[in-house]
Amino acid sequence: MLEGLFNQLAAKSPPPAMAVPPVPSEKSETKAEIEKAALSALDRKKLLAYLDAIDETDQDIIDEYLMECGKDAAVLARELQHADDCSQINSGDDTGLVQCCDCRQLSGGACQLHGWRVVVNKRRRCDNFEALQKAPGRR
């Protein structure tokens, strides 16, 4: 008896008031919108070289990265600096770059001034770097 009732209910479509409204799809950025990002040809070339240097190959991630850089001048400036630093390091020159693990501002695995998490062997530009005083005889 119940089986027949369930079959009847399953065969009926819900009344319009109970129907689930369609879920709007998320707006995805189109290739044209990505290309509209305010990136000069030189900036785009630097950022693509940086992504290549860090072995980023996922085209969706690359497109999103370039789009985000093009939307915000502060993000673009920071990422261009990362790109320049990476190029400098890859050429064997670490002038002006420091490691957090050598700084007095480091406490509990993070920078007390900037809140940066320490990444082992990562070199950064930092105007607030204060070298650790090494104890005599320690290297």
Residue pairs with C-beta under 8 A, 6 or more apart in sequence:
13 19
29 63
29 64
29 67
31 63
33 67
34 63
34 66
34 67
34 70
36 70
37 66
37 67
37 69
37 70
37 71
38 70
38 71
38 76
39 47
39 66
39 69
39 70
39 76
43 69
43 76
43 80
44 66
46 80
46 83
46 84
46 87
47 65
47 66
47 69
47 79
47 80
47 83
48 62
48 66
49 83
49 87
50 79
50 82
50 83
50 86
50 87
51 62
51 65
53 86
53 87
53 90
54 86
56 62
56 65
65 79
68 75
69 75
69 76
69 79
70 76
81 125
85 97
85 123
85 124
85 125
88 94
88 95
88 97
89 97
89 123
94 123
96 125
97 123
97 124
97 125
98 123
98 124
98 125
98 126
98 129
99 121
99 122
99 123
99 124
100 106
100 111
100 116
100 118
100 119
100 122
100 124
100 126
101 118
101 120
102 129
102 131
102 132
103 111
103 126
103 129
103 130
103 131
103 132
104 130
104 131
104 132
104 133
105 111
105 112
105 113
105 114
105 128
105 129
105 130
106 112
106 118
109 117
109 118
110 116
110 117
110 118
111 118
113 128
114 126
114 128
116 124
